[in-house]
């Protein structure tokens, strides 16, 4: 009795333990809840993968230097893995083609979703994989192109912009900070535009500004922001209210308001905090939560930067 050939592994970074069947060791770090984009940091001994394909578009990045990991993670690479400043020679099979790669630090490979792929590494390595949902690339691409098709690229060259995005996202993954969601959305949009311009089969048409958002769209967006200041507002969800891609929304919003959405949201939160400080006796800590700040100290820093006084001093002055 003949056995049917095993189907290639479908690798989806949105799933838990996505690489468990493919790589010797689990990821060192992995993003969560980034909405259409996923960053994974790997440290692996010498290995060879079975043939597989990705459910998301994937960009593999050969790390230039040993990665900075959170406290307690430094030894998680395990025995036999010594990260170095440059990677080593290996082979990659991509869309039926074989190429031997030098894999110097900073070089990238692009593996479109659904493309047959396998590779090997001849020494221990650190590398990162950034995966992006195909539907996000297609949604933005449709505004310029009839068809969006990402082209496979072997790991033979660097890309300064993509390397910068990897650096910013890995910093966000390890340390984080305020405005993280808006930062990730902005980087995701910048990456998508860069891929459309430089790694797709059709050249995008030049976008012509239209003078900003329509009056009806301005009302929809501003009403939504004002009604949800206490929430963790995301660029993608605000753009969806306007029914415009995040990239175009950023440009049109700035034309209309002369501010980025992030700046407008911060300004709106501060103005609402000022109103509540004048009209209510609620604690400053309570007000900070009601207008969307992480805590009282976050509100105090932003308030003083904007108005030259702390919320407490502002309230005392109004009482006097």
C-alpha positions as CSV (number, residue, x, y, z in Angstrom):
1,X,0.0,0.0,0.0
2,X,1.5,3.4,-1.0
3,X,1.4,6.3,1.3
4,X,0.3,9.7,0.2
5,X,3.1,12.3,0.3
6,X,3.1,14.5,3.3
7,X,1.7,18.0,2.6
8,X,4.2,20.9,3.3
9,X,3.7,22.6,6.7
10,X,1.6,25.7,6.7
11,X,3.3,28.2,9.0
12,X,1.1,30.9,10.5
13,X,2.7,33.2,13.0
14,X,-0.7,34.3,14.4
15,X,-0.9,30.8,15.9
16,X,0.7,29.7,19.2
17,X,3.9,27.6,18.8
18,X,3.8,28.2,15.1
19,X,7.4,27.0,14.5
20,X,7.4,24.0,16.9
21,X,7.4,21.5,14.0
22,X,9.9,23.4,12.0
23,X,12.8,24.6,14.2
24,X,14.9,23.0,16.9
25,X,14.2,25.7,19.6
26,X,11.2,27.9,20.4
27,X,11.3,31.7,19.7
28,X,13.2,33.9,22.1
29,X,10.6,36.6,21.9
30,X,7.3,37.0,20.0
31,X,4.9,39.9,19.6
32,X,1.2,39.6,20.6
33,X,-1.8,41.6,19.5
34,X,-0.1,43.8,16.9
35,X,-3.1,43.5,14.5
36,X,-1.9,42.2,11.1
37,X,1.8,42.2,11.8
38,X,3.9,39.8,13.9
39,X,7.6,39.9,14.9
40,X,9.4,36.9,16.2
41,X,13.0,36.7,17.4
42,X,14.9,33.4,17.1
43,X,18.1,31.9,18.4
44,X,18.9,28.6,16.8
45,X,21.7,26.0,16.5
46,X,22.7,24.7,13.1
47,X,19.5,23.4,11.4
48,X,17.6,22.6,8.2
49,X,13.9,23.1,7.8
50,X,11.4,20.9,6.0
51,X,9.5,22.4,3.0
52,X,6.8,24.8,4.2
53,X,4.9,27.9,3.2
54,X,3.8,30.9,5.2
55,X,0.2,32.0,5.7
56,X,1.4,35.6,6.0
57,X,4.0,37.4,3.9
58,X,7.3,37.0,5.8
59,X,10.6,39.0,5.9
60,X,13.5,37.2,7.4
61,X,16.3,39.4,8.8
62,X,19.9,38.3,9.6
63,X,20.6,40.1,12.9
64,X,23.7,42.3,12.8
65,X,24.5,42.0,16.5
66,X,23.5,40.0,19.5
67,X,20.0,41.1,20.4
68,X,19.2,43.0,23.7
69,X,16.7,40.8,25.6
70,X,14.7,41.5,28.7
71,X,16.1,40.7,32.1
72,X,16.1,36.9,32.6
73,X,16.1,36.1,28.9
74,X,19.9,36.4,28.3
75,X,20.5,32.7,28.8
76,X,17.5,31.4,27.0
77,X,19.5,30.7,23.8
78,X,20.8,27.6,25.5
79,X,23.9,25.6,25.1
80,X,25.7,25.7,21.8
81,X,24.3,29.0,20.5
82,X,26.7,31.9,20.4
83,X,25.2,35.0,18.7
84,X,27.7,36.9,16.5
85,X,27.8,40.2,14.6
86,X,27.3,38.5,11.2
87,X,25.5,35.4,10.0
88,X,26.9,32.5,8.0
89,X,26.5,30.7,4.7
90,X,23.5,28.6,4.0
91,X,21.1,27.6,1.3
92,X,17.5,28.6,0.6
93,X,14.9,27.0,-1.7
94,X,12.4,29.6,-2.6
95,X,9.6,29.1,-5.1
96,X,11.4,26.2,-6.7
97,X,14.8,28.0,-7.0
98,X,17.9,27.3,-5.0
99,X,20.5,29.9,-4.0
100,X,23.5,29.8,-1.7
101,X,23.4,32.8,0.6
102,X,26.2,34.5,2.5
103,X,23.7,36.1,5.0
104,X,25.7,39.0,6.2
105,X,24.2,40.9,9.1
106,X,21.4,43.2,8.0
107,X,20.4,41.3,4.9
108,X,16.8,40.3,4.3
109,X,14.8,37.6,2.5
110,X,11.2,38.1,1.4
111,X,9.0,35.0,1.3
112,X,5.5,35.8,0.0
113,X,2.5,34.0,1.5
114,X,1.9,30.6,0.0
115,X,5.4,30.4,-1.6
116,X,7.1,27.0,-1.2
117,X,10.2,27.5,1.0
118,X,12.9,25.7,2.9
119,X,16.4,26.7,4.2
120,X,19.4,25.6,6.2
121,X,22.0,27.3,8.4
122,X,25.5,25.9,8.9
123,X,26.1,27.5,12.3
124,X,24.2,28.8,15.3
125,X,22.4,32.1,14.5
126,X,20.1,34.8,15.7
127,X,17.6,36.1,13.2
128,X,14.1,37.7,13.2
129,X,11.0,37.2,11.1
130,X,8.5,39.9,10.5
131,X,5.2,38.6,9.1
132,X,2.5,40.9,7.7
133,X,-1.1,39.9,6.8
134,X,-1.6,39.6,3.0
135,X,-5.0,41.3,3.2
136,X,-3.4,44.5,4.7
137,X,-1.0,44.7,1.7
138,X,-3.8,44.1,-0.7
139,X,-6.1,46.7,0.9
140,X,-3.6,49.5,0.6
141,X,-2.3,48.2,-2.8
142,X,-5.8,48.3,-4.4
143,X,-5.7,52.1,-4.1
144,X,-2.8,52.2,-6.6
145,X,-2.6,48.9,-8.4
146,X,-5.0,46.6,-10.2
147,X,-3.2,43.6,-8.7
148,X,-0.7,43.2,-5.9
149,X,1.9,40.4,-6.0
150,X,4.9,40.4,-3.7
151,X,8.0,39.0,-5.4
152,X,10.3,36.5,-3.6
153,X,13.8,37.7,-2.7
154,X,16.7,35.7,-1.5
155,X,18.8,36.9,1.5
156,X,21.5,38.6,-0.6
157,X,21.0,42.4,0.1
158,X,20.2,44.9,2.8
159,X,17.4,47.4,2.8
160,X,17.9,50.4,5.1
161,X,14.3,51.2,5.6
162,X,13.2,47.7,6.4
163,X,16.2,47.3,8.7
164,X,15.1,50.5,10.5
165,X,11.6,49.1,10.9
166,X,13.0,45.8,12.4
167,X,15.0,47.9,14.8
168,X,12.1,50.0,15.9
169,X,9.7,47.0,16.3
170,X,12.3,45.0,18.2
171,X,12.8,47.9,20.6
172,X,9.0,48.1,21.0
173,X,8.9,44.3,21.7
174,X,11.6,44.4,24.3
175,X,11.0,47.8,26.1
176,X,7.6,49.3,24.8
177,X,6.4,52.7,25.8
178,X,3.5,55.1,25.5
179,X,1.8,55.3,22.1
180,X,2.9,51.8,21.2
181,X,-0.2,50.9,19.2
182,X,0.0,54.0,17.1
183,X,3.7,53.5,16.5
184,X,3.2,49.9,15.4
185,X,0.4,51.0,13.1
186,X,2.6,53.7,11.5
187,X,5.5,51.3,11.0
188,X,3.2,48.7,9.5
189,X,1.8,51.3,7.1
190,X,5.3,52.5,6.1
191,X,6.5,48.9,5.6
192,X,3.5,48.1,3.4
193,X,4.1,51.2,1.2
194,X,7.8,50.3,0.9
195,X,6.9,46.8,-0.2
196,X,4.4,48.0,-2.8
197,X,7.0,50.4,-4.2
198,X,10.0,48.2,-4.3
199,X,9.0,44.5,-4.1
200,X,5.8,44.1,-6.1
201,X,5.3,43.2,-9.7
202,X,3.5,46.4,-10.6
203,X,4.6,49.9,-10.0
204,X,2.1,51.8,-7.9
205,X,0.3,54.8,-9.3
206,X,1.2,58.2,-7.8
207,X,-1.4,59.2,-5.1
208,X,-2.8,62.7,-5.7
209,X,-3.9,64.5,-2.5
210,X,-7.5,65.6,-2.5
211,X,-7.3,68.5,-0.1
212,X,-8.1,66.6,3.1
213,X,-11.0,64.7,4.6
214,X,-14.6,65.7,3.6
215,X,-16.7,67.6,6.2
216,X,-18.8,64.6,6.8
217,X,-15.8,62.4,7.3
218,X,-14.2,65.0,9.7
219,X,-17.4,64.9,11.8
220,X,-17.5,61.1,11.9
221,X,-13.8,60.8,12.9
222,X,-13.8,63.6,15.5
223,X,-17.0,62.4,17.1
224,X,-15.6,58.9,17.4
225,X,-12.4,60.2,18.9
226,X,-14.1,62.5,21.4
227,X,-16.5,59.7,22.4
228,X,-13.7,57.2,23.0
229,X,-10.8,59.2,24.5
230,X,-10.7,56.7,27.4
231,X,-9.9,53.9,25.0
232,X,-6.6,52.8,23.5
233,X,-7.4,54.4,20.1
234,X,-5.8,52.7,17.1
235,X,-5.0,54.3,13.8
236,X,-6.5,51.4,11.9
237,X,-9.9,51.5,13.6
238,X,-10.1,55.3,13.2
239,X,-9.3,55.0,9.5
240,X,-12.0,52.3,9.2
241,X,-14.6,54.8,10.5
242,X,-13.6,57.0,7.5
243,X,-13.5,54.0,5.2
244,X,-10.0,55.0,4.0
245,X,-6.7,53.0,4.2
246,X,-4.5,53.9,7.2
247,X,-1.8,55.3,4.9
248,X,-4.2,57.7,3.0
249,X,-6.0,58.5,6.2
250,X,-2.8,59.8,7.8
251,X,-2.1,62.1,4.9
252,X,-5.7,63.4,4.6
253,X,-6.0,63.8,8.3
254,X,-2.9,65.9,8.5
255,X,-4.1,68.1,5.6
256,X,-7.4,68.7,7.4
257,X,-6.0,69.3,11.0
258,X,-2.3,70.1,10.5
259,X,-1.7,67.5,13.1
260,X,-1.2,63.7,13.0
261,X,-3.9,61.6,14.6
262,X,-1.7,60.9,17.5
263,X,-1.1,64.6,18.1
264,X,-4.8,65.3,17.8
265,X,-5.8,62.6,20.2
266,X,-3.3,63.8,22.8
267,X,-4.5,67.4,22.4
268,X,-8.1,66.3,22.8
269,X,-7.3,64.3,25.9
270,X,-5.6,67.3,27.5
271,X,-8.4,69.7,26.6
272,X,-11.0,67.3,28.1
273,X,-8.8,66.9,31.2
274,X,-8.7,70.7,31.6
275,X,-12.5,71.0,31.3
276,X,-13.0,68.2,33.9
277,X,-10.5,69.9,36.3
278,X,-12.5,73.1,36.0
279,X,-15.9,71.7,36.4
280,X,-15.6,68.6,38.6
281,X,-14.2,67.7,42.0
282,X,-13.0,64.3,40.8
283,X,-9.5,63.2,41.7
284,X,-6.7,63.9,39.2
285,X,-6.1,60.1,39.1
286,X,-9.7,59.5,38.2
287,X,-9.6,62.2,35.5
288,X,-6.4,60.8,34.0
289,X,-8.2,57.4,33.5
290,X,-11.3,59.0,32.1
291,X,-9.4,60.8,29.4
292,X,-7.2,57.9,28.4
293,X,-3.9,58.5,30.1
294,X,-2.0,55.5,31.7
295,X,-1.9,57.1,35.1
296,X,-1.8,60.4,37.0
297,X,1.9,60.9,36.4
298,X,1.5,60.5,32.7
299,X,-1.3,63.1,32.6
300,X,0.8,65.5,34.8
301,X,3.9,65.3,32.4
302,X,1.8,65.8,29.3
303,X,-0.3,68.6,30.9
304,X,2.8,70.5,32.1
305,X,4.5,70.2,28.7
306,X,1.4,71.5,27.0
307,X,0.2,74.2,29.4
308,X,3.2,75.0,31.5
309,X,1.5,74.0,34.8
310,X,0.5,70.8,36.5
311,X,-3.1,69.7,36.8
312,X,-3.0,70.3,40.5
313,X,-1.6,73.9,40.1
314,X,-4.1,74.6,37.3
315,X,-7.0,73.5,39.5
316,X,-5.8,75.5,42.5
317,X,-5.4,78.6,40.3
318,X,-9.0,78.3,39.0
319,X,-10.3,78.0,42.6
320,X,-8.4,81.1,43.7
